[in-house]
Structure formats: C-alpha cells, structure tokens
Amino acid sequence: MTGRGRAKPANVTAWSYRARTPGHTAQDVSTVASTPDDVFACTHAWWTAEGPADDPLGSDAGTLHVSRDLLLSFATVIVPGHGAAFRPDHGTPR
C-alpha cells in the first residue's frame, strides 16, 4: 500500500516485514512476524491493551487511527510499546 498514513511493507524475511505505521511519531514502523498460527505486530500504535485510546504524546491522532485499523486488519497478536502482548478484540482502541 502507498499513500499518506498507509503502511508500505518492506520484507525482512519470508516470515516478517516492516510496515510504516505513523501516528505515535511520523517515523514509526511496526515489525510484523508470521507463525503457522498467528500474525504478530510489534508496534507503538498502542501503549497497552487498554490504550490509551488517544495517544497523548502522539504526533497525529488521525494517522494513528489509520495505522491501528491497518494492523487490526491482519494481526492476531499485538505486542505494544509499553505493555504485555495481547489479542485484539472488540474493545481494543482503534
């Protein structure tokens, strides 16, 4: 994908890649890794499973929500910047 606020994957290995996911900062990337059972996203798009819904230190709230939506479209496990890994559900901040 390309465009402002959209991730453009860059393959690291056959099972992992980096995706541009701005919002917390304009330069943020997420590392995405696949296993046979899950897709993990290591990201600063969330601090913890509980949020905050709006990043008080984020550089662009709208772009952050676009990045979160992108990650939630495929990730089964989120590894946030400051908390334990979690499985996203209907209560996960978008």
C-alpha positions in Angstrom: 0.0 0.0 0.0 1.1 3.5 -0.6 -0.1 6.9 0.3 0.0 9.2 3.3 -0.7 7.4 6.5 -0.7 4.0 4.8 1.9 1.3 5.5 4.2 0.2 2.7 5.5 -3.3 3.7 9.2 -4.0 3.4 10.2 -7.6 3.6 12.7 -8.5 6.3 12.4 -12.3 5.8 9.8 -14.6 4.3 8.0 -14.6 7.7 8.5 -11.0 8.7 8.3 -7.5 7.4 8.3 -3.8 8.5 5.3 -1.7 7.9 5.2 2.1 8.1 2.6 2.9 10.8 2.9 6.6 11.7 0.9 8.3 14.4 2.8 8.0 17.6 5.6 9.6 15.7 5.8 10.4 12.0 8.6 7.8 11.6 7.1 4.8 13.3 7.3 1.4 11.8 5.8 -1.9 13.0 7.6 -5.2 12.7 5.2 -7.9 11.6 6.1 -11.6 12.0 4.0 -14.6 11.0 4.0 -18.1 12.6 1.8 -21.0 11.5 -0.8 -20.0 14.0 -0.6 -16.2 14.4 0.5 -12.9 13.0 2.3 -10.7 15.5 2.6 -6.9 15.2 5.3 -5.2 17.3 4.2 -1.6 17.4 4.0 1.7 19.1 0.4 2.2 17.9 -0.7 1.1 21.3 0.9 1.6 24.7 -1.0 -1.4 26.3 -4.1 -3.4 25.6 -6.2 -0.9 27.4 -5.0 2.1 25.5 -5.0 5.0 25.9 -7.5 5.4 23.0 -5.8 8.6 22.0 -2.0 8.8 22.4 -1.3 11.9 24.5 2.2 12.1 23.1 1.2 11.1 19.5 2.2 13.3 16.6 -1.0 12.8 14.5 -4.2 11.2 16.0 -5.9 10.7 12.7 -2.9 8.9 11.2 -2.6 6.8 14.4 -6.1 5.5 14.0 -5.5 4.7 10.3 -2.4 2.7 11.3 -4.3 0.9 14.1 -7.0 -0.1 11.6 -4.4 -1.4 9.2 -2.7 -3.5 11.9 -6.0 -4.8 13.2 -7.0 -5.9 9.6 -4.4 -8.8 9.8 -2.7 -9.0 13.2 -3.9 -11.7 15.7 -1.4 -10.6 18.4 -0.3 -7.1 19.2 3.0 -6.5 21.0 2.6 -2.9 22.2 5.4 -0.5 23.0 4.9 -0.5 26.8 2.9 -3.5 27.8 2.3 -7.2 27.5 1.3 -8.8 24.2 -2.5 -9.1 23.7 -5.1 -10.5 21.3 -7.2 -7.6 19.9 -10.9 -7.8 20.4 -13.9 -5.5 20.0 -12.7 -3.4 23.0 -9.3 -2.7 21.5 -8.8 1.0 21.0 -9.0 1.8 17.3 
